[in-house]
Amino acid sequence: MTDNTDDHNAFDAELDTTGLYCPEPIMLMHNKVRDMTAGQVLKVVATDPATTRDVPKFCQFLGHELIDKNIADDQYVYFIRLA
């Protein structure tokens, strides 16, 4: 697990989808979680506003837990615990 100062936002892998638009961020998330195991946390960084809708639906559909999301300026950061 990555060593972060805030354990709530500790993560095992990071996916930067900056500059990509729907459906690319979700497609890349599908590919990334295939390489991970249950219980690990994926940090996703995005600039596409559609991810505010798509990431929670992705989690709900696949049973993952969206443990945190941060929106600052034009950047969206999500922390997802894999099911």
mmCIF file of the N, C-alpha and C atoms, coordinates in Angstrom:
data_MODEL
# 
_entry.id   MODEL 
# 
loop_
_atom_site.group_PDB 
_atom_site.id 
_atom_site.type_symbol 
_atom_site.label_atom_id 
_atom_site.label_alt_id 
_atom_site.label_comp_id 
_atom_site.label_asym_id 
_atom_site.label_entity_id 
_atom_site.label_seq_id 
_atom_site.pdbx_PDB_ins_code 
_atom_site.Cartn_x 
_atom_site.Cartn_y 
_atom_site.Cartn_z 
_atom_site.occupancy 
_atom_site.B_iso_or_equiv 
_atom_site.pdbx_formal_charge 
_atom_site.auth_seq_id 
_atom_site.auth_comp_id 
_atom_site.auth_asym_id 
_atom_site.auth_atom_id 
_atom_site.pdbx_PDB_model_num 
ATOM 1   N N  . MET A 1 1  ? 0.845   -1.173 0.000   1.00 0.00 ? 1  MET A N  1 
ATOM 2   C CA . MET A 1 1  ? 0.000   0.000  0.000   1.00 0.00 ? 1  MET A CA 1 
ATOM 3   C C  . MET A 1 1  ? 0.890   1.234  0.000   1.00 0.00 ? 1  MET A C  1 
ATOM 4   N N  . THR A 1 2  ? 0.506   2.229  -0.749  1.00 0.00 ? 2  THR A N  1 
ATOM 5   C CA . THR A 1 2  ? 1.266   3.461  -0.815  1.00 0.00 ? 2  THR A CA 1 
ATOM 6   C C  . THR A 1 2  ? 1.255   4.164  0.526   1.00 0.00 ? 2  THR A C  1 
ATOM 7   N N  . ASP A 1 3  ? 2.381   4.715  0.924   1.00 0.00 ? 3  ASP A N  1 
ATOM 8   C CA . ASP A 1 3  ? 2.498   5.389  2.212   1.00 0.00 ? 3  ASP A CA 1 
ATOM 9   C C  . ASP A 1 3  ? 2.023   6.828  2.077   1.00 0.00 ? 3  ASP A C  1 
ATOM 10  N N  . ASN A 1 4  ? 0.834   7.107  2.556   1.00 0.00 ? 4  ASN A N  1 
ATOM 11  C CA . ASN A 1 4  ? 0.276   8.452  2.563   1.00 0.00 ? 4  ASN A CA 1 
ATOM 12  C C  . ASN A 1 4  ? 0.151   8.913  3.999   1.00 0.00 ? 4  ASN A C  1 
ATOM 13  N N  . THR A 1 5  ? 0.123   10.226 4.211   1.00 0.00 ? 5  THR A N  1 
ATOM 14  C CA . THR A 1 5  ? -0.018  10.743 5.564   1.00 0.00 ? 5  THR A CA 1 
ATOM 15  C C  . THR A 1 5  ? -1.415  10.536 6.108   1.00 0.00 ? 5  THR A C  1 
ATOM 16  N N  . ASP A 1 6  ? -2.407  10.447 5.238   1.00 0.00 ? 6  ASP A N  1 
ATOM 17  C CA . ASP A 1 6  ? -3.795  10.256 5.646   1.00 0.00 ? 6  ASP A CA 1 
ATOM 18  C C  . ASP A 1 6  ? -4.200  8.830  5.297   1.00 0.00 ? 6  ASP A C  1 
ATOM 19  N N  . ASP A 1 7  ? -4.328  7.958  6.299   1.00 0.00 ? 7  ASP A N  1 
ATOM 20  C CA . ASP A 1 7  ? -4.657  6.559  6.049   1.00 0.00 ? 7  ASP A CA 1 
ATOM 21  C C  . ASP A 1 7  ? -5.963  6.398  5.303   1.00 0.00 ? 7  ASP A C  1 
ATOM 22  N N  . HIS A 1 8  ? -6.910  7.343  5.491   1.00 0.00 ? 8  HIS A N  1 
ATOM 23  C CA . HIS A 1 8  ? -8.192  7.243  4.800   1.00 0.00 ? 8  HIS A CA 1 
ATOM 24  C C  . HIS A 1 8  ? -8.004  7.271  3.288   1.00 0.00 ? 8  HIS A C  1 
ATOM 25  N N  . ASN A 1 9  ? -6.972  7.964  2.833   1.00 0.00 ? 9  ASN A N  1 
ATOM 26  C CA . ASN A 1 9  ? -6.720  8.067  1.398   1.00 0.00 ? 9  ASN A CA 1 
ATOM 27  C C  . ASN A 1 9  ? -5.500  7.274  0.956   1.00 0.00 ? 9  ASN A C  1 
ATOM 28  N N  . ALA A 1 10 ? -5.147  6.222  1.697   1.00 0.00 ? 10 ALA A N  1 
ATOM 29  C CA . ALA A 1 10 ? -4.074  5.337  1.276   1.00 0.00 ? 10 ALA A CA 1 
ATOM 30  C C  . ALA A 1 10 ? -4.576  4.513  0.100   1.00 0.00 ? 10 ALA A C  1 
ATOM 31  N N  . PHE A 1 11 ? -3.676  4.193  -0.816  1.00 0.00 ? 11 PHE A N  1 
ATOM 32  C CA . PHE A 1 11 ? -4.094  3.447  -1.997  1.00 0.00 ? 11 PHE A CA 1 
ATOM 33  C C  . PHE A 1 11 ? -2.997  2.503  -2.458  1.00 0.00 ? 11 PHE A C  1 
ATOM 34  N N  . ASP A 1 12 ? -3.412  1.497  -3.225  1.00 0.00 ? 12 ASP A N  1 
ATOM 35  C CA . ASP A 1 12 ? -2.488  0.481  -3.729  1.00 0.00 ? 12 ASP A CA 1 
ATOM 36  C C  . ASP A 1 12 ? -2.047  0.757  -5.161  1.00 0.00 ? 12 ASP A C  1 
ATOM 37  N N  . ALA A 1 13 ? -2.907  1.409  -5.927  1.00 0.00 ? 13 ALA A N  1 
ATOM 38  C CA . ALA A 1 13 ? -2.599  1.714  -7.321  1.00 0.00 ? 13 ALA A CA 1 
ATOM 39  C C  . ALA A 1 13 ? -3.278  3.018  -7.699  1.00 0.00 ? 13 ALA A C  1 
ATOM 40  N N  . GLU A 1 14 ? -2.693  3.686  -8.688  1.00 0.00 ? 14 GLU A N  1 
ATOM 41  C CA . GLU A 1 14 ? -3.241  4.958  -9.138  1.00 0.00 ? 14 GLU A CA 1 
ATOM 42  C C  . GLU A 1 14 ? -3.443  4.917  -10.650 1.00 0.00 ? 14 GLU A C  1 
ATOM 43  N N  . LEU A 1 15 ? -4.551  5.510  -11.082 1.00 0.00 ? 15 LEU A N  1 
ATOM 44  C CA . LEU A 1 15 ? -4.864  5.602  -12.507 1.00 0.00 ? 15 LEU A CA 1 
ATOM 45  C C  . LEU A 1 15 ? -5.135  7.066  -12.827 1.00 0.00 ? 15 LEU A C  1 
ATOM 46  N N  . ASP A 1 16 ? -4.322  7.639  -13.704 1.00 0.00 ? 16 ASP A N  1 
ATOM 47  C CA . ASP A 1 16 ? -4.478  9.038  -14.102 1.00 0.00 ? 16 ASP A CA 1 
ATOM 48  C C  . ASP A 1 16 ? -5.168  9.085  -15.462 1.00 0.00 ? 16 ASP A C  1 
ATOM 49  N N  . THR A 1 17 ? -6.401  9.568  -15.471 1.00 0.00 ? 17 THR A N  1 
ATOM 50  C CA . THR A 1 17 ? -7.161  9.673  -16.721 1.00 0.00 ? 17 THR A CA 1 
ATOM 51  C C  . THR A 1 17 ? -7.320  11.133 -17.146 1.00 0.00 ? 17 THR A C  1 
ATOM 52  N N  . THR A 1 18 ? -6.435  11.981 -16.648 1.00 0.00 ? 18 THR A N  1 
ATOM 53  C CA . THR A 1 18 ? -6.478  13.404 -16.962 1.00 0.00 ? 18 THR A CA 1 
ATOM 54  C C  . THR A 1 18 ? -6.479  13.617 -18.477 1.00 0.00 ? 18 THR A C  1 
ATOM 55  N N  . GLY A 1 19 ? -7.418  14.456 -18.935 1.00 0.00 ? 19 GLY A N  1 
ATOM 56  C CA . GLY A 1 19 ? -7.506  14.781 -20.353 1.00 0.00 ? 19 GLY A CA 1 
ATOM 57  C C  . GLY A 1 19 ? -8.341  13.812 -21.177 1.00 0.00 ? 19 GLY A C  1 
ATOM 58  N N  . LEU A 1 20 ? -8.776  12.716 -20.561 1.00 0.00 ? 20 LEU A N  1 
ATOM 59  C CA . LEU A 1 20 ? -9.584  11.733 -21.284 1.00 0.00 ? 20 LEU A CA 1 
ATOM 60  C C  . LEU A 1 20 ? -11.063 11.960 -20.996 1.00 0.00 ? 20 LEU A C  1 
ATOM 61  N N  . TYR A 1 21 ? -11.898 11.635 -21.967 1.00 0.00 ? 21 TYR A N  1 
ATOM 62  C CA . TYR A 1 21 ? -13.341 11.828 -21.830 1.00 0.00 ? 21 TYR A CA 1 
ATOM 63  C C  . TYR A 1 21 ? -14.078 10.512 -22.028 1.00 0.00 ? 21 TYR A C  1 
ATOM 64  N N  . CYS A 1 22 ? -15.295 10.477 -21.515 1.00 0.00 ? 22 CYS A N  1 
ATOM 65  C CA . CYS A 1 22 ? -16.164 9.315  -21.568 1.00 0.00 ? 22 CYS A CA 1 
ATOM 66  C C  . CYS A 1 22 ? -16.157 8.735  -22.982 1.00 0.00 ? 22 CYS A C  1 
ATOM 67  N N  . PRO A 1 23 ? -15.974 7.438  -23.091 1.00 0.00 ? 23 PRO A N  1 
ATOM 68  C CA . PRO A 1 23 ? -15.969 6.383  -22.068 1.00 0.00 ? 23 PRO A CA 1 
ATOM 69  C C  . PRO A 1 23 ? -14.570 5.954  -21.621 1.00 0.00 ? 23 PRO A C  1 
ATOM 70  N N  . GLU A 1 24 ? -13.527 6.659  -22.055 1.00 0.00 ? 24 GLU A N  1 
ATOM 71  C CA . GLU A 1 24 ? -12.161 6.202  -21.787 1.00 0.00 ? 24 GLU A CA 1 
ATOM 72  C C  . GLU A 1 24 ? -11.817 6.027  -20.302 1.00 0.00 ? 24 GLU A C  1 
ATOM 73  N N  . PRO A 1 25 ? -12.152 6.971  -19.403 1.00 0.00 ? 25 PRO A N  1 
ATOM 74  C CA . PRO A 1 25 ? -11.789 6.747  -17.996 1.00 0.00 ? 25 PRO A CA 1 
ATOM 75  C C  . PRO A 1 25 ? -12.357 5.446  -17.426 1.00 0.00 ? 25 PRO A C  1 
ATOM 76  N N  . ILE A 1 26 ? -13.595 5.144  -17.745 1.00 0.00 ? 26 ILE A N  1 
ATOM 77  C CA . ILE A 1 26 ? -14.222 3.918  -17.220 1.00 0.00 ? 26 ILE A CA 1 
ATOM 78  C C  . ILE A 1 26 ? -13.608 2.680  -17.856 1.00 0.00 ? 26 ILE A C  1 
ATOM 79  N N  . MET A 1 27 ? -13.311 2.749  -19.141 1.00 0.00 ? 27 MET A N  1 
ATOM 80  C CA . MET A 1 27 ? -12.669 1.607  -19.807 1.00 0.00 ? 27 MET A CA 1 
ATOM 81  C C  . MET A 1 27 ? -11.306 1.323  -19.179 1.00 0.00 ? 27 MET A C  1 
ATOM 82  N N  . LEU A 1 28 ? -10.541 2.370  -18.898 1.00 0.00 ? 28 LEU A N  1 
ATOM 83  C CA . LEU A 1 28 ? -9.237  2.187  -18.267 1.00 0.00 ? 28 LEU A CA 1 
ATOM 84  C C  . LEU A 1 28 ? -9.377  1.661  -16.844 1.00 0.00 ? 28 LEU A C  1 
ATOM 85  N N  . MET A 1 29 ? -10.423 2.098  -16.139 1.00 0.00 ? 29 MET A N  1 
ATOM 86  C CA . MET A 1 29 ? -10.675 1.579  -14.793 1.00 0.00 ? 29 MET A CA 1 
ATOM 87  C C  . MET A 1 29 ? -10.957 0.083  -14.840 1.00 0.00 ? 29 MET A C  1 
ATOM 88  N N  . HIS A 1 30 ? -11.768 -0.352 -15.803 1.00 0.00 ? 30 HIS A N  1 
ATOM 89  C CA . HIS A 1 30 ? -12.053 -1.785 -15.952 1.00 0.00 ? 30 HIS A CA 1 
ATOM 90  C C  . HIS A 1 30 ? -10.749 -2.563 -16.140 1.00 0.00 ? 30 HIS A C  1 
ATOM 91  N N  . ASN A 1 31 ? -9.870  -2.054 -16.991 1.00 0.00 ? 31 ASN A N  1 
ATOM 92  C CA . ASN A 1 31 ? -8.598  -2.733 -17.240 1.00 0.00 ? 31 ASN A CA 1 
ATOM 93  C C  . ASN A 1 31 ? -7.726  -2.757 -15.992 1.00 0.00 ? 31 ASN A C  1 
ATOM 94  N N  . LYS A 1 32 ? -7.683  -1.659 -15.261 1.00 0.00 ? 32 LYS A N  1 
ATOM 95  C CA . LYS A 1 32 ? -6.820  -1.555 -14.081 1.00 0.00 ? 32 LYS A CA 1 
ATOM 96  C C  . LYS A 1 32 ? -7.269  -2.505 -12.968 1.00 0.00 ? 32 LYS A C  1 
ATOM 97  N N  . VAL A 1 33 ? -8.575  -2.572 -12.709 1.00 0.00 ? 33 VAL A N  1 
ATOM 98  C CA . VAL A 1 33 ? -9.048  -3.430 -11.607 1.00 0.00 ? 33 VAL A CA 1 
ATOM 99  C C  . VAL A 1 33 ? -8.818  -4.903 -11.901 1.00 0.00 ? 33 VAL A C  1 
ATOM 100 N N  . ARG A 1 34 ? -8.675  -5.267 -13.162 1.00 0.00 ? 34 ARG A N  1 
ATOM 101 C CA . ARG A 1 34 ? -8.375  -6.663 -13.501 1.00 0.00 ? 34 ARG A CA 1 
ATOM 102 C C  . ARG A 1 34 ? -7.024  -7.096 -12.962 1.00 0.00 ? 34 ARG A C  1 
ATOM 103 N N  . ASP A 1 35 ? -6.109  -6.122 -12.813 1.00 0.00 ? 35 ASP A N  1 
ATOM 104 C CA . ASP A 1 35 ? -4.764  -6.409 -12.322 1.00 0.00 ? 35 ASP A CA 1 
ATOM 105 C C  . ASP A 1 35 ? -4.661  -6.308 -10.804 1.00 0.00 ? 35 ASP A C  1 
ATOM 106 N N  . MET A 1 36 ? -5.773  -6.027 -10.138 1.00 0.00 ? 36 MET A N  1 
ATOM 107 C CA . MET A 1 36 ? -5.771  -5.823 -8.689  1.00 0.00 ? 36 MET A CA 1 
ATOM 108 C C  . MET A 1 36 ? -6.585  -6.915 -8.005  1.00 0.00 ? 36 MET A C  1 
ATOM 109 N N  . THR A 1 37 ? -6.501  -6.960 -6.678  1.00 0.00 ? 37 THR A N  1 
ATOM 110 C CA . THR A 1 37 ? -7.236  -7.977 -5.925  1.00 0.00 ? 37 THR A CA 1 
ATOM 111 C C  . THR A 1 37 ? -8.247  -7.318 -4.991  1.00 0.00 ? 37 THR A C  1 
ATOM 112 N N  . ALA A 1 38 ? -9.195  -8.117 -4.535  1.00 0.00 ? 38 ALA A N  1 
ATOM 113 C CA . ALA A 1 38 ? -10.238 -7.631 -3.625  1.00 0.00 ? 38 ALA A CA 1 
ATOM 114 C C  . ALA A 1 38 ? -9.609  -7.002 -2.392  1.00 0.00 ? 38 ALA A C  1 
ATOM 115 N N  . GLY A 1 39 ? -10.181 -5.882 -1.971  1.00 0.00 ? 39 GLY A N  1 
ATOM 116 C CA . GLY A 1 39 ? -9.706  -5.179 -0.796  1.00 0.00 ? 39 GLY A CA 1 
ATOM 117 C C  . GLY A 1 39 ? -8.683  -4.095 -1.086  1.00 0.00 ? 39 GLY A C  1 
ATOM 118 N N  . GLN A 1 40 ? -8.063  -4.152 -2.242  1.00 0.00 ? 40 GLN A N  1 
ATOM 119 C CA . GLN A 1 40 ? -7.113  -3.107 -2.594  1.00 0.00 ? 40 GLN A CA 1 
ATOM 120 C C  . GLN A 1 40 ? -7.855  -1.820 -2.944  1.00 0.00 ? 40 GLN A C  1 
ATOM 121 N N  . VAL A 1 41 ? -7.146  -0.701 -2.850  1.00 0.00 ? 41 VAL A N  1 
ATOM 122 C CA . VAL A 1 41 ? -7.741  0.602  -3.125  1.00 0.00 ? 41 VAL A CA 1 
ATOM 123 C C  . VAL A 1 41 ? -7.096  1.202  -4.370  1.00 0.00 ? 41 VAL A C  1 
ATOM 124 N N  . LEU A 1 42 ? -7.946  1.644  -5.279  1.00 0.00 ? 42 LEU A N  1 
ATOM 125 C CA . LEU A 1 42 ? -7.523  2.298  -6.508  1.00 0.00 ? 42 LEU A CA 1 
ATOM 126 C C  . LEU A 1 42 ? -7.828  3.783  -6.402  1.00 0.00 ? 42 LEU A C  1 
ATOM 127 N N  . LYS A 1 43 ? -6.825  4.608  -6.670  1.00 0.00 ? 43 LYS A N  1 
ATOM 128 C CA . LYS A 1 43 ? -7.014  6.053  -6.743  1.00 0.00 ? 43 LYS A CA 1 
ATOM 129 C C  . LYS A 1 43 ? -7.144  6.412  -8.220  1.00 0.00 ? 43 LYS A C  1 
ATOM 130 N N  . VAL A 1 44 ? -8.213  7.128  -8.552  1.00 0.00 ? 44 VAL A N  1 
ATOM 131 C CA . VAL A 1 44 ? -8.447  7.552  -9.932  1.00 0.00 ? 44 VAL A CA 1 
ATOM 132 C C  . VAL A 1 44 ? -8.464  9.071  -9.974  1.00 0.00 ? 44 VAL A C  1 
ATOM 133 N N  . VAL A 1 45 ? -7.666  9.639  -10.872 1.00 0.00 ? 45 VAL A N  1 
ATOM 134 C CA . VAL A 1 45 ? -7.634  11.075 -11.084 1.00 0.00 ? 45 VAL A CA 1 
ATOM 135 C C  . VAL A 1 45 ? -8.228  11.335 -12.465 1.00 0.00 ? 45 VAL A C  1 
ATOM 136 N N  . ALA A 1 46 ? -9.186  12.264 -12.528 1.00 0.00 ? 46 ALA A N  1 
ATOM 137 C CA . ALA A 1 46 ? -9.879  12.531 -13.788 1.00 0.00 ? 46 ALA A CA 1 
ATOM 138 C C  . ALA A 1 46 ? -10.144 14.023 -13.949 1.00 0.00 ? 46 ALA A C  1 
ATOM 139 N N  . THR A 1 47 ? -10.390 14.426 -15.186 1.00 0.00 ? 47 THR A N  1 
ATOM 140 C CA . THR A 1 47 ? -10.799 15.795 -15.472 1.00 0.00 ? 47 THR A CA 1 
ATOM 141 C C  . THR A 1 47 ? -12.159 15.841 -16.169 1.00 0.00 ? 47 THR A C  1 
ATOM 142 N N  . ASP A 1 48 ? -12.704 14.701 -16.506 1.00 0.00 ? 48 ASP A N  1 
ATOM 143 C CA . ASP A 1 48 ? -13.999 14.622 -17.173 1.00 0.00 ? 48 ASP A CA 1 
ATOM 144 C C  . ASP A 1 48 ? -15.122 14.727 -16.146 1.00 0.00 ? 48 ASP A C  1 
ATOM 145 N N  . PRO A 1 49 ? -15.964 15.771 -16.233 1.00 0.00 ? 49 PRO A N  1 
ATOM 146 C CA . PRO A 1 49 ? -17.070 15.908 -15.281 1.00 0.00 ? 49 PRO A CA 1 
ATOM 147 C C  . PRO A 1 49 ? -18.037 14.732 -15.291 1.00 0.00 ? 49 PRO A C  1 
ATOM 148 N N  . ALA A 1 50 ? -18.100 13.994 -16.388 1.00 0.00 ? 50 ALA A N  1 
ATOM 149 C CA . ALA A 1 50 ? -18.988 12.832 -16.464 1.00 0.00 ? 50 ALA A CA 1 
ATOM 150 C C  . ALA A 1 50 ? -18.592 11.750 -15.468 1.00 0.00 ? 50 ALA A C  1 
ATOM 151 N N  . THR A 1 51 ? -17.357 11.785 -14.974 1.00 0.00 ? 51 THR A N  1 
ATOM 152 C CA . THR A 1 51 ? -16.945 10.771 -13.995 1.00 0.00 ? 51 THR A CA 1 
ATOM 153 C C  . THR A 1 51 ? -17.709 10.913 -12.693 1.00 0.00 ? 51 THR A C  1 
ATOM 154 N N  . THR A 1 52 ? -18.252 12.089 -12.401 1.00 0.00 ? 52 THR A N  1 
ATOM 155 C CA . THR A 1 52 ? -19.041 12.246 -11.168 1.00 0.00 ? 52 THR A CA 1 
ATOM 156 C C  . THR A 1 52 ? -20.289 11.377 -11.207 1.00 0.00 ? 52 THR A C  1 
ATOM 157 N N  . ARG A 1 53 ? -20.733 11.040 -12.390 1.00 0.00 ? 53 ARG A N  1 
ATOM 158 C CA . ARG A 1 53 ? -21.863 10.143 -12.576 1.00 0.00 ? 53 ARG A CA 1 
ATOM 159 C C  . ARG A 1 53 ? -21.383 8.710  -12.827 1.00 0.00 ? 53 ARG A C  1 
ATOM 160 N N  . ASP A 1 54 ? -20.350 8.577  -13.671 1.00 0.00 ? 54 ASP A N  1 
ATOM 161 C CA . ASP A 1 54 ? -19.917 7.257  -14.124 1.00 0.00 ? 54 ASP A CA 1 
ATOM 162 C C  . ASP A 1 54 ? -19.183 6.439  -13.068 1.00 0.00 ? 54 ASP A C  1 
ATOM 163 N N  . VAL A 1 55 ? -18.345 7.069  -12.261 1.00 0.00 ? 55 VAL A N  1 
ATOM 164 C CA . VAL A 1 55 ? -17.570 6.314  -11.266 1.00 0.00 ? 55 VAL A CA 1 
ATOM 165 C C  . VAL A 1 55 ? -18.480 5.696  -10.204 1.00 0.00 ? 55 VAL A C  1 
ATOM 166 N N  . PRO A 1 56 ? -19.427 6.456  -9.617  1.00 0.00 ? 56 PRO A N  1 
ATOM 167 C CA . PRO A 1 56 ? -20.331 5.803  -8.655  1.00 0.00 ? 56 PRO A CA 1 
ATOM 168 C C  . PRO A 1 56 ? -21.142 4.663  -9.278  1.00 0.00 ? 56 PRO A C  1 
ATOM 169 N N  . LYS A 1 57 ? -21.574 4.829  -10.519 1.00 0.00 ? 57 LYS A N  1 
ATOM 170 C CA . LYS A 1 57 ? -22.321 3.745  -11.189 1.00 0.00 ? 57 LYS A CA 1 
ATOM 171 C C  . LYS A 1 57 ? -21.430 2.542  -11.447 1.00 0.00 ? 57 LYS A C  1 
ATOM 172 N N  . PHE A 1 58 ? -20.180 2.777  -11.824 1.00 0.00 ? 58 PHE A N  1 
ATOM 173 C CA . PHE A 1 58 ? -19.200 1.712  -12.012 1.00 0.00 ? 58 PHE A CA 1 
ATOM 174 C C  . PHE A 1 58 ? -19.060 0.904  -10.719 1.00 0.00 ? 58 PHE A C  1 
ATOM 175 N N  . CYS A 1 59 ? -18.905 1.631  -9.602  1.00 0.00 ? 59 CYS A N  1 
ATOM 176 C CA . CYS A 1 59 ? -18.757 0.973  -8.296  1.00 0.00 ? 59 CYS A CA 1 
ATOM 177 C C  . CYS A 1 59 ? -20.002 0.182  -7.921  1.00 0.00 ? 59 CYS A C  1 
ATOM 178 N N  . GLN A 1 60 ? -21.151 0.804  -8.086  1.00 0.00 ? 60 GLN A N  1 
ATOM 179 C CA . GLN A 1 60 ? -22.409 0.144  -7.728  1.00 0.00 ? 60 GLN A CA 1 
ATOM 180 C C  . GLN A 1 60 ? -22.626 -1.111 -8.569  1.00 0.00 ? 60 GLN A C  1 
ATOM 181 N N  . PHE A 1 61 ? -22.382 -1.023 -9.852  1.00 0.00 ? 61 PHE A N  1 
ATOM 182 C CA . PHE A 1 61 ? -22.617 -2.142 -10.758 1.00 0.00 ? 61 PHE A CA 1 
ATOM 183 C C  . PHE A 1 61 ? -21.696 -3.320 -10.452 1.00 0.00 ? 61 PHE A C  1 
ATOM 184 N N  . LEU A 1 62 ? -20.431 -3.028 -10.095 1.00 0.00 ? 62 LEU A N  1 
ATOM 185 C CA . LEU A 1 62 ? -19.458 -4.089 -9.867  1.00 0.00 ? 62 LEU A CA 1 
ATOM 186 C C  . LEU A 1 62 ? -19.267 -4.443 -8.395  1.00 0.00 ? 62 LEU A C  1 
ATOM 187 N N  . GLY A 1 63 ? -19.954 -3.735 -7.498  1.00 0.00 ? 63 GLY A N  1 
ATOM 188 C CA . GLY A 1 63 ? -19.887 -4.049 -6.080  1.00 0.00 ? 63 GLY A CA 1 
ATOM 189 C C  . GLY A 1 63 ? -18.689 -3.456 -5.361  1.00 0.00 ? 63 GLY A C  1 
ATOM 190 N N  . HIS A 1 64 ? -17.980 -2.532 -6.000  1.00 0.00 ? 64 HIS A N  1 
ATOM 191 C CA . HIS A 1 64 ? -16.850 -1.869 -5.359  1.00 0.00 ? 64 HIS A CA 1 
ATOM 192 C C  . HIS A 1 64 ? -17.367 -0.765 -4.440  1.00 0.00 ? 64 HIS A C  1 
ATOM 193 N N  . GLU A 1 65 ? -16.527 -0.333 -3.497  1.00 0.00 ? 65 GLU A N  1 
ATOM 194 C CA . GLU A 1 65 ? -16.911 0.707  -2.553  1.00 0.00 ? 65 GLU A CA 1 
ATOM 195 C C  . GLU A 1 65 ? -16.199 2.013  -2.903  1.00 0.00 ? 65 GLU A C  1 
ATOM 196 N N  . LEU A 1 66 ? -16.967 3.041  -3.180  1.00 0.00 ? 66 LEU A N  1 
ATOM 197 C CA . LEU A 1 66 ? -16.402 4.372  -3.393  1.00 0.00 ? 66 LEU A CA 1 
ATOM 198 C C  . LEU A 1 66 ? -16.174 4.972  -2.010  1.00 0.00 ? 66 LEU A C  1 
ATOM 199 N N  . ILE A 1 67 ? -14.923 4.920  -1.544  1.00 0.00 ? 67 ILE A N  1 
ATOM 200 C CA . ILE A 1 67 ? -14.667 5.316  -0.161  1.00 0.00 ? 67 ILE A CA 1 
ATOM 201 C C  . ILE A 1 67 ? -14.418 6.811  -0.001  1.00 0.00 ? 67 ILE A C  1 
ATOM 202 N N  . ASP A 1 68 ? -14.067 7.494  -1.082  1.00 0.00 ? 68 ASP A N  1 
ATOM 203 C CA . ASP A 1 68 ? -13.881 8.940  -1.000  1.00 0.00 ? 68 ASP A CA 1 
ATOM 204 C C  . ASP A 1 68 ? -13.837 9.527  -2.390  1.00 0.00 ? 68 ASP A C  1 
ATOM 205 N N  . LYS A 1 69 ? -14.294 10.776 -2.482  1.00 0.00 ? 69 LYS A N  1 
ATOM 206 C CA . LYS A 1 69 ? -14.135 11.524 -3.733  1.00 0.00 ? 69 LYS A CA 1 
ATOM 207 C C  . LYS A 1 69 ? -13.855 12.973 -3.372  1.00 0.00 ? 69 LYS A C  1 
ATOM 208 N N  . ASN A 1 70 ? -12.951 13.562 -4.120  1.00 0.00 ? 70 ASN A N  1 
ATOM 209 C CA . ASN A 1 70 ? -12.564 14.942 -3.906  1.00 0.00 ? 70 ASN A CA 1 
ATOM 210 C C  . ASN A 1 70 ? -12.664 15.675 -5.233  1.00 0.00 ? 70 ASN A C  1 
ATOM 211 N N  . ILE A 1 71 ? -13.299 16.833 -5.193  1.00 0.00 ? 71 ILE A N  1 
ATOM 212 C CA . ILE A 1 71 ? -13.422 17.652 -6.389  1.00 0.00 ? 71 ILE A CA 1 
ATOM 213 C C  . ILE A 1 71 ? -12.790 19.003 -6.073  1.00 0.00 ? 71 ILE A C  1 
ATOM 214 N N  . ALA A 1 72 ? -11.756 19.351 -6.834  1.00 0.00 ? 72 ALA A N  1 
ATOM 215 C CA . ALA A 1 72 ? -11.086 20.636 -6.661  1.00 0.00 ? 72 ALA A CA 1 
ATOM 216 C C  . ALA A 1 72 ? -10.789 21.207 -8.039  1.00 0.00 ? 72 ALA A C  1 
ATOM 217 N N  . ASP A 1 73 ? -11.296 22.407 -8.275  1.00 0.00 ? 73 ASP A N  1 
ATOM 218 C CA . ASP A 1 73 ? -11.142 23.054 -9.570  1.00 0.00 ? 73 ASP A CA 1 
ATOM 219 C C  . ASP A 1 73 ? -11.711 22.136 -10.651 1.00 0.00 ? 73 ASP A C  1 
ATOM 220 N N  . ASP A 1 74 ? -10.901 21.757 -11.603 1.00 0.00 ? 74 ASP A N  1 
ATOM 221 C CA . ASP A 1 74 ? -11.372 20.883 -12.686 1.00 0.00 ? 74 ASP A CA 1 
ATOM 222 C C  . ASP A 1 74 ? -10.808 19.478 -12.568 1.00 0.00 ? 74 ASP A C  1 
ATOM 223 N N  . GLN A 1 75 ? -10.466 19.071 -11.346 1.00 0.00 ? 75 GLN A N  1 
ATOM 224 C CA . GLN A 1 75 ? -9.907  17.743 -11.137 1.00 0.00 ? 75 GLN A CA 1 
ATOM 225 C C  . GLN A 1 75 ? -10.776 16.952 -10.160 1.00 0.00 ? 75 GLN A C  1 
ATOM 226 N N  . TYR A 1 76 ? -11.007 15.706 -10.500 1.00 0.00 ? 76 TYR A N  1 
ATOM 227 C CA . TYR A 1 76 ? -11.825 14.794 -9.705  1.00 0.00 ? 76 TYR A CA 1 
ATOM 228 C C  . TYR A 1 76 ? -10.937 13.637 -9.270  1.00 0.00 ? 76 TYR A C  1 
ATOM 229 N N  . VAL A 1 77 ? -10.939 13.353 -7.959  1.00 0.00 ? 77 VAL A N  1 
ATOM 230 C CA . VAL A 1 77 ? -10.119 12.263 -7.424  1.00 0.00 ? 77 VAL A CA 1 
ATOM 231 C C  . VAL A 1 77 ? -11.032 11.311 -6.671  1.00 0.00 ? 77 VAL A C  1 
ATOM 232 N N  . TYR A 1 78 ? -10.935 10.030 -7.005  1.00 0.00 ? 78 TYR A N  1 
ATOM 233 C CA . TYR A 1 78 ? -11.777 8.996  -6.414  1.00 0.00 ? 78 TYR A CA 1 
ATOM 234 C C  . TYR A 1 78 ? -10.896 7.929  -5.775  1.00 0.00 ? 78 TYR A C  1 
ATOM 235 N N  . PHE A 1 79 ? -11.362 7.394  -4.650  1.00 0.00 ? 79 PHE A N  1 
ATOM 236 C CA . PHE A 1 79 ? -10.701 6.257  -3.995  1.00 0.00 ? 79 PHE A CA 1 
ATOM 237 C C  . PHE A 1 79 ? -11.714 5.127  -3.936  1.00 0.00 ? 79 PHE A C  1 
ATOM 238 N N  . ILE A 1 80 ? -11.365 4.005  -4.556  1.00 0.00 ? 80 ILE A N  1 
ATOM 239 C CA . ILE A 1 80 ? -12.292 2.883  -4.719  1.00 0.00 ? 80 ILE A CA 1 
ATOM 240 C C  . ILE A 1 80 ? -11.690 1.631  -4.099  1.00 0.00 ? 80 ILE A C  1 
ATOM 241 N N  . ARG A 1 81 ? -12.413 1.016  -3.151  1.00 0.00 ? 81 ARG A N  1 
ATOM 242 C CA . ARG A 1 81 ? -11.994 -0.260 -2.577  1.00 0.00 ? 81 ARG A CA 1 
ATOM 243 C C  . ARG A 1 81 ? -12.656 -1.374 -3.387  1.00 0.00 ? 81 ARG A C  1 
ATOM 244 N N  . LEU A 1 82 ? -11.814 -2.249 -3.917  1.00 0.00 ? 82 LEU A N  1 
ATOM 245 C CA . LEU A 1 82 ? -12.321 -3.299 -4.799  1.00 0.00 ? 82 LEU A CA 1 
ATOM 246 C C  . LEU A 1 82 ? -13.022 -4.402 -4.035  1.00 0.00 ? 82 LEU A C  1 
ATOM 247 N N  . ALA A 1 83 ? -14.105 -4.887 -4.619  1.00 0.00 ? 83 ALA A N  1 
ATOM 248 C CA . ALA A 1 83 ? -14.889 -5.975 -4.040  1.00 0.00 ? 83 ALA A CA 1 
ATOM 249 C C  . ALA A 1 83 ? -14.224 -7.316 -4.322  1.00 0.00 ? 83 ALA A C  1 
# 
